[in-house]
Structure formats: C-alpha cells, structure tokens
Amino acid sequence: MDVADATRPGLAEEDDEALAPLWRISDSLSRQEAQALSHRFLGRSAARETMAAGAILPFGASSVLTTRPELGLMSCFHPAGHWRWPDAALGQVSRYLLLRPADGRVIIEHDGRRTILRAREALIAEARSELRFTLLQVGRLDLIQLETERLQGFITPLEARLMQPVARGNRALQALANYGALLLRGLLPLNSAELQGLAIAHIHDLIGAMLRDRSPAQPANPLDRRAARLGAVKADIETRLERRDLSIETIASLYGVSARSIQKLFESEARTFSEYVLERRLERAWYKLIASDESGLTISGIAYEVGFGDLSYFNRSFRKRYGQSPSQLKSNAAHLS
C-alpha cells in the first residue's frame, strides 16, 4: 500500500464520490477483529481494503482508519513500540506531519533532539530527515499528512514551531480533533471534489490557529472553567453518538476523571448525561428522517445509525419529544418536497 502524498492526485476525479470511512487492515488482524474494531469506533461496518501479505501500515499499526478519497487524515490503531519515519515500505509521504496520541506517550528523536508528546497533545514534525519514535502504551495515534505550501503560507517562520508540543487544552487543537473525527466517521456529507478540497483547507486553517495560539487562555473563574469543560465533553459526545456502547464511563475515561465529575457538569444545566445523549440522538435522527428519501435510509437504519439499539424505544422517545412518530415525520417531509 502507498500512503497518499500531500498533493493527493486524483481528488478532482472523484467529483461525485462522497467522502467515506475506509479501514486498512494488516494481514495480522482477523476479519472478526476488524469488524469488532469498526463497530467499536464507527458503530457500523466500514469499507475494508484488503492488504497484501506482508504489507506495512504507518507506525506498524494493526489497522488504520482513513478516508476515501484520501485527505491525508488517519488514525493508527495498536501501533508498534518503535518506528522510523519516513519508511521505505510506505513510499512517498508528506514533508510535514501532525501527530497526536490518544493515550500513552510518544518519544520523538530528531537531529539529536528528544521530545516527549503526551496523551492528546500534538506537534508538527518535519520528515525531511529521519524521525525515530518510541511509543509507550499508545493504543491510537492520530496522524495528518500536511500540504507543504499551504502550511508554510500561514505560519512564518514555520521552523520555530516544529517539534513543539501543543497543549491538549488548546482550543483550536480541540476543534481540529473533533472535526477530524467527524471526517473519519463519514458524518459530513462531502460528496464533491470542491467540498473535499474545502475540508483539506479547514484542516490546515485549524492547524494554523492551533500553532498561533501557543498558550490558550484559561477561563478566569470557576463557572467559566466549568462551561469550557462541558463544551469539550459535548464535542466528544457528538463524535461518538453513533456508538451504541457510548456511556458516561467512556467519556470520563477520556478526561481521567470519575463518572460523577462528568455528571456534575450536566447538573449545571438541570439534566443528566443520559438525557443529553438521548436529546442529541433524537435531533440527529430528525434531520436524517427529513432527508431520508434522498439518502435511501429506512427508519430502522436511521435509528441504528444514530446510536439506538432498540427500535421500539427509539419510536417511543421520538414521539414523546416531537409529538409525532418517525414514520409520520418522514411521510410529511416527503409530501412537502
């Protein structure tokens, strides 16, 4: 397999192909393991690209979630403990890389310099000379291959910002992480080369904002800090709504806090974590039902796609919130179109 280069040739030729999640699976991973991984992170099965025997994935990962067409964005699952970049087996790669471990730590050695990248921090590295990585307890490593001209165009001098960890609290980094998650999960309807080009531009714009804001301001009082934390939690929920195993414990583990701490954030809005998740799933289902004739999705398909595991519970909850059943809304929308 060749990792797409920064120019991503052929993007314009994909004019009518919607952006879609794509798993690249190592031959060391069984079909059942691949399906379990897809359902865990996407809530459904995703397209799978068969790997040839002995093929190498970036960072020696067991699998990689990327997009078709390529945007240079990927998540590498269960990476190897040691890796060198660039690697001859990967073919042509971008000159600049953004790295962000979801957990654990990454030690990066470059030109005699050693940098430690902690969970959910990020940095830009230049691959013009060899980079050596030691990955400690990293289950997922997020990676973006960047376009050199675009990156150099809005960060000057870029060299001064390389190999400098960006704090996990950086607002632009948080926005980038959630935007990337939406793209990788296929939750944005980017079905033209123009829209996909805009997505690439948005990624680079967010990276520019991230690098310019090296010391994100902290809210001045406890109420502002609580609102900021709640906003970040809601963003993480949004990118995981389709997962039927989404729980308060899942979100709490992302922040290294107790489930009670997350629940207290929602108490400031006089509701519970579960009530918020249900509300957002129903709202997402409402929009999908309105457009269901165009998408071809059935009511049950929509229910499962937004994270419901029980169709009757979905119907009851939907009627209670909107005063009509999903089928009635779908029928009314069809008559109006």
N, C-alpha and C positions, 0 to 999 in steps of 0.2 A: 504494500500500500504506500502511496505517496501522500504526504501531508500537503494540502493545497498551499501554494505560495501566496505572498501578500497581494499580488495583483488579481488572484482568483480568476484566471481566464475562463471564459465561457459563461460568466454570470449573466451577461446580456442575452445569451442564447436561451436562458431558462425563463423567458419572459412570462410564461403562463403557469409556471410551476410554483405552487405555494411552498413557502419555507416549511420544512418538516423535520422532526427529530430523526436522527439516524444513529444507531448503535454500531460501533465497530468492535467486534468480539475477537479476542485472542482464541486460537485453537485449543488453549488450555482450559477454556471455560465451556462447560456443557450447555446444551440447549436449555435445559431446565434452569440452570443457574442464570443464564442470560435472561430468560423470561421473568424469573423472580426479581432480578435487578431492575428490569424495565418497569414492572408493576410497582416496585418499591418507590422509584423516583418519578415515574410518569403517571402511575395509576392505570396504565394500559400497556398493551404490547406496542412496540415501535418497530419501524423497519430495521432489518438486520442486514449488514453487509458481511457476507461470508469471507473469512480470512483464509488465505492460503497457508498451508502448513509452514510453520517457522517464521511467519510474518511478525514484524516488530511494530508495536504501538508506542506512541510517545511516552516516555518515562517508564517503559516496560510495563505499562498498565495491563490489567486483565481485560479491560474494556474501556471504550471511550464513547461518550455521548457527544455528538456534534450535530451539525445541521446539513441538510441537503436543500439547496446548493450550499457550498461552503461559505461561511462568513469569517473563518479563522478563529472561531469560538469553540471551546471544547472543555469537557470535564473528564479527567482521567481517574478511573477508579482502581483502587488497590495497586498503586504504582510500586515500582521496585525500590529497594532501600538505597541504591546508588545508581546514578545516571549521569551521562555526559551529553551536552548539547553544544553544537549540532552533532547528530549521529548519522553516519554514512547510510545506515539502513533506511532512514526516513526520507532521503532525497532532499530536494530543495526546501528550505524553510525561510521564514521571515528573519530579518535582521534584528528586530526588536520583539521581545516577548513580555507580556504581563503575566505574572504568576500570583496565585492566591490559594494557599492551602485551606481547606475547610476545617481541618483539625490537625493536631500534631505540630511538628516544626520542620522547617526545611533549612538546611545549612548550605549556603552557596559560596563557592570559591571561584574567584575570577581575577586573573592578573595579580596573584599574590594577596588579594583582599578577601576577607571572610565576612559574610553577612548572615545573620540569623533571621529567618522570617517565621513569625508565629501564626497560630491559627487565625484566619480571617483578616490578616494583614496582606498587603500587596506590594509589589515592586515591579519596576520596569528593568529588564536586563537586556544587554546588547550581546548578540550571539556572533559578533564578528570574530572573536577568539573564543576558545573553549570555556564553557561553564561546567563546573562539577557540582553535582547535587548529592547531598545526603539527606534522605527523608526518614524522619523519626515518627512512627505511629501515624502516618498520613493515610487516611482512607480515601480521600478525594482531593485532587489537585486541579483547580480551575486554571485554564490557560487561554490567552488570547494572542494570536499572531497578528502583529500590528503593521500597518502600512507606513513605510518609512517617510515618504514625502508628507503625508498628512500629519503624522506625529511631529515631525520636525517643524512643520509650518506654524504650530501654535504654542510650542514650548521652546523658548530660547533663553539661555543655552540648554539644550536637552541633556548634554553630558553631565551637567551639575545635578540632575535629578535621577540619574541612573543608580541602581543598587541601593536606593534609599527606601527603607520600609515605610509604607503609608499606614497610619493607624487604622484599626478596624472601625473607629468612631468617625472617620472622615465621611461627611455626608455624601459627597459625590461617589465615593467608593461603595457606599451602601446602595445608592441608586444604580450604579453600574452592576453590582452583584444581582440585584433584583431584576433589572432589565435583561441581563444575560440569561437568568433563569427562565424568564418568560419566552425568550427566543429559543432556548434549548428545548423547552417543553412544547413548542409549537402553539403557544397561546396567543400569538399576534398574527393576524391574517395578512401576511406579506406574500402576495401571490403575483408579484411582478418584479422585474429587474429593477425598476425605479424605486419601489418600496424597499427592496432588499439593499439597494445602494444607500438609501436613507438610514437604514438600520446600522450599516457599517459606519456612516458619518456620525450617528448618535453615539455609538460606542466610543469613537475617538474623541468626540466632544466631551463626553463624561470623563474620559481619562485625562483630558486637558484640564478640566475643572478640578479633578482629583489632585493632580500634580501642582496646580497653582495654590491650592488650599492645603498647605502642609501642616498647619496647626488649627484644626477645626475648633471653632469657638464652642465652649461648653455653656449650656443654659445657666443663667445667673442664680436661679432659685429652685428649690425642690419641685415645685409644681411644673416648671418648665422642663426640668430634667425628666420628670415622670411622663409628661406629654411626649417628649422626644423618644423615650424608651418604648412607649405604647405605639407610637408611629412606626418604629422599626419592627416591633413584633407583628403589627398588622401587615407590613410589607412582606415579612417572611411567611405569614399565613397565606397571603394572596398567591404566592408562587407554589403553594403546596395544597391548595383547595381540592384538587382532583384526587389526592391520595386518600383512600378510604381509611387508612391507618393513622391519619393526622390526629394528634392528641395534644393535650396541654403538656404532657411529659416530653413529647417530641420537641416542641418549641422551647421548653425550659432547658433542655439539654444543649440547645444551640447557644444559649447565653450562660450556661454554667450556673444556673440558679434553680431554686425549687419551684415546683408547680404552683405552690401557694403564692410565690412572688409574682408570677405571671397573672394569677387570678386577681391579685390585689390591684394590678394595673387596670383591669377591666371593671373592677368595682368603682373606679372613679367615674365611669360612665353609667353606673347603675345597671350593669348587666354582667353576665358570665362569659367566659371564654367560649363555651359551647353555643351560647346564644349568638355570639358574634359570628362564629363559623357558619352556623345554620343560616343566618341572615345573608352572608356573602354568597353562600352556595345557591340560595334561592334567587338572589339578584342575578347571578351569572346564568342560572337556568332560564330566568325570564328573558334575558337578551337572546339566548340561544333559541328559545322557542319562537320568538319573533322572527328570527332568520332561518327557521328550520326548513322551510321549503327550499331555500337556496342551498343550504348545507346538506340536505338529504338525511339529516339525523332524525331518528324516531324519538318519541317521548322517553322511552326506557333508555335509549342510547344517551340522551342528554342527561338524564338523572345520574347514570353511572359516570358520565364524563365529568360532571361537576363534583363528584365525590360521594354520592348516595349509594349505599349498598342494598337498600330496601325500597322497592318501587312504591309500595303502599304507603310507607312513611313519607316518601317524597310527595306523593299526591295529597296526603292529609296536610302536611306542612305548607305546601304551596297554596292550597285552598284557604287555609287559615290566614295566611299573610295577605293574599291578593283578592280574596273573595270570589275566586273562580278556579276551576280545575285547569291543569296544564293543557288538556285537550281543548277546553273552551277558548283559552287564550290563543292556542295555535290556530284554531278554526277562525276566530275573529281576525287574527293577523292576516290569514290567507285571503279573507274577503276584502280587506282593506288594500291589499297590494295589487 
